[in-house]
Amino acid sequence: MSASDYFDSETEAARAGRLGCACPEDAPRALRRSLGIGRLAGGFALVVLAQALTLGALPLAGAMLAPRPELGALPLGAFLLGAALASLPASFLLDTFGRRAAFALGASLGIAGGLVAAYAMRLGAFPMLVLGAAWLGAAQGFGMFYRHAAAFGAASGLRAGMVARLLGAGALAGFAGPLLAGAAEAALTPYTFAGTLILAALAQLGALGFAVSLPEARFSHADLTVEARAQPQERSAPLAWRALMLPTLIGALAWAAMTSAMAGAPLSLAGCGVGVPLISGVVAWHVVAMYAPALAGGALARWIGAAPLALLALALCIAAALTVAQASEAVTISLAFLAVGAGWALASLATTLMLHASGAPSRLQLGVHDGLLLAAALAGVLV
């Protein structure tokens, strides 16, 4: 079917209340234009910057404001719960309204969440901090779908490179995070972490700008993008539910190990006498480790296979997380924390490739997959 035939059929099906049919530029632009991988990578890098700033602040901010010590992990838990709850709606919105609208909505939630959390730090209001963290988490739930957006519509031979480039862009956030956070904290002294959380809101504002500039496309149009139409023989059959099990299990365990270390490492470093600026630096390098290895991960996946790479990365994640939990020296904790990030990066890349190599996942399957990953992440914080 040609692009004009497709558009004609959409026009004939127009009816009152169906917004997609009232916007004739939507369908042909989705068919004629490319994936916009550069803008996807730019938006994803800013989403990761917001994630790095938020995750660096929430464990210590929660400990500062919690009325009881056992509630200190609640803001981080709310962040992950918000991400888990947003994952299934995000998967449907990406297809129903397109990438632009869905990623813009997620970024808007992040802007609001960052501002609410920053205001909570100014007031010393713990419940408001939890609410802001949940909204920031919802933004991250939408942000997780950037990697699926990069994989959809790409020819199978190019998919590993597309996803690796996207995840690698997140490493830029780790380099920029400490410098920007230090300046933001100095500007809002004496309100600790308020500047960092406002900066997270500004990062989401930048992601919003990239989102609205994306070429319009829906996941159901994956076979009609420029990249996919160039190699129509490589279009995949629908993904079987049983093929979802292994990448979801590996990814869930990697997420649980990573968030367990993320919840414990900043507090352990503080217990070793490490100051807040240095802890923020360690968290920032952890974020670099969460994404930079993906630049080489595409080549590793082609060399040894995605499934073996995922299993090796999971083993690294678990071993390093156990080290973070047991170590009592700041250097050991920091190195293990970086190793957890590297293992998570390779596991995330490999499981994404496993998912898309086994067939074309539906929006429901993607929502279930990412929802289970984030539920495991929440368990890693709370258990």
Buried (B, 14 or more C-beta within 10 A) or exposed (E): EEBEEBBEEBEEEEEEEEEBBEEEEBBBBBBEBEBBBEBBBBBBBBBBBBBBBBBBBBBBBBBBBBEEEEBBBBBBBBBBBBBBBBBBBBBBBBBBBBBBBBBBBBBBBBBBBBBBBBBBBBEEBBEBBBBBBBBBBBBBBBBBBBBBBBBBBBBBEBBBBBBBBBBBBBBBBBBBBBEBBBEBBEEBEEBBBBBBBBBBBBBBBBBBBBBEEBBBBBBBBBBBBEBBBEEEEBBBEEBEEEBBEBBBBBBBBBBBBBBBBBBBBBBBBBEBEBEBEBBBBBBBBBBBBBBBBBBBBBEBBBEEBBBEBBBBBBBBBBBBBBBBBEBEEBEBBBBBBBBBBBBBBBBBBBBBBBBBBBBBBBBEBBBBBBBBBBBBBBBBBBE
